[in-house]
């Protein structure tokens, strides 16, 4: 779990990844919590948790081993090797476009 917090994942995604890491074995296998449970652990709703799962899957941190079906939960593989290392440039840089905002001139007082 410490690898998650030391990684360059975006801050909003780290609690979700850490929650999944608590369920996984040391090799990343046997990880099958429900999305609702992950959301409750993080203190968010299931919709936010689904969005985080989709992002973790896009980044290949989570991989689906077995899809959910009748009376089954989805089984994941937690791939700690896919976590971006701090300082490797994988974390997104947010830039500010100053041209989109106009400067407001102060009013002259009477």
C-alpha positions, 0 to 999 in steps of 0.5 A: 500500500505504501507504493500507492502513496509514493507513486505519481498517481493523481491525488484523487486516485490514490485512496481508491488504489490503496483500497484495492491494494488492501484486498489484494494478495502480495502478488496482486492476485485474489482482489475482488471487493465490490465497487460499492465497498471501495466507495464506502472505504474511501467515503464516496458513492459507488458512481465515483468509485466506478469512475476511479476503477475505470481510470485505474483500468485505463492506467493498467493498475487494475486488470479484470481477471474474471468478470462479474456474473450471477452470484459472482463479483468481479475479480481484479489483478492489482498491478503494482508495477504499473504504478507510475514512479514519482518523478517519471513524468507520468503525473499530469501537469495542469497548465493555466491558460491565461488567454482565456481570462480577461483582466478586469480594470479597476473602477475609478472612484468618484 
